[in-house]
């Protein structure tokens, strides 16, 4: 399931001419695209997470540093 997701994601991004070039990091911790996708899905998917301003919850789910002041914004940008 994870491999199929990643193949689909990379193809989608390449087809829209925005290829993925870097592995996302939150703080100094590397995160996988699958892990962030599953964390967002667990909270109800992108629209719900954005509408309810739950990006900090996603960040916390991924094990981010509790003192980060830009956690929500960074997490959302990585997801997008």
Secondary structure by P-SEA (a helix, b strand, c coil): caaaaaaaaaaaaaaacccccbbbbcccbbbbaaaaaaaaaaaccaaaaaaacaaaaaaaaacccccccaaaaaaaaaac
